[in-house]
Amino acid sequence: MKKIAFAATVLASLSLAACGQSPAADAVENQADNQAAVLENQADNLMEQADNATGNTAAALENQADRLEMKADNVVDAADATADNMTMSTNTATSNTVNAM
């Protein structure tokens, strides 16, 4: 009876894991989104400065803004990959527990 109850619990958590991410994975993505927002705001400020500048100065500011936006994209992409790996690891561990029964 204990094995059946344990199996039911594991299967329930497996189905929940398949539906969404773990709280830790969500936290990773939320933190990355916040960092990306800061970088994008900095890029926006640089673009505003570039609008008021001319020539090489404007070009340099625009390039720096572009680099910040790319960095923001990279932060989000890396966090998504990390969160996906965290979710897959949780699903694999749960699946291995079920298979061990």
PEHU-V663944 format. One record per residue. PHI is phi in whole degrees, 0 to 359 (none if undefined). BURIAL is 1 if it has 9 or more other C-alpha atoms within 8 Angstrom, else 0. Layout:
PHI | BURIAL
PHI | BURIAL
//
This chain:
none | 0
296 | 0
296 | 0
294 | 0
296 | 0
296 | 0
298 | 1
296 | 0
296 | 0
296 | 1
296 | 1
295 | 0
291 | 1
296 | 1
293 | 0
292 | 0
295 | 1
290 | 0
282 | 0
207 | 0
264 | 1
288 | 1
301 | 0
295 | 1
295 | 1
298 | 1
296 | 0
298 | 1
294 | 1
296 | 0
297 | 0
295 | 1
299 | 1
294 | 0
297 | 1
296 | 1
297 | 1
297 | 0
297 | 1
292 | 1
295 | 0
297 | 1
296 | 1
299 | 1
297 | 0
295 | 1
295 | 1
295 | 0
295 | 1
296 | 1
298 | 0
265 | 0
257 | 0
227 | 1
55 | 0
296 | 0
296 | 1
297 | 1
296 | 1
295 | 0
295 | 1
295 | 1
296 | 0
295 | 1
296 | 1
299 | 1
295 | 0
295 | 1
294 | 1
294 | 0
297 | 1
299 | 1
298 | 1
295 | 0
298 | 1
294 | 1
298 | 0
295 | 0
293 | 1
299 | 1
295 | 0
296 | 1
297 | 1
298 | 1
295 | 0
295 | 1
292 | 1
295 | 0
296 | 0
295 | 1
296 | 1
294 | 0
297 | 0
294 | 1
297 | 1
295 | 0
296 | 1
295 | 1
293 | 0
286 | 0
285 | 0
//
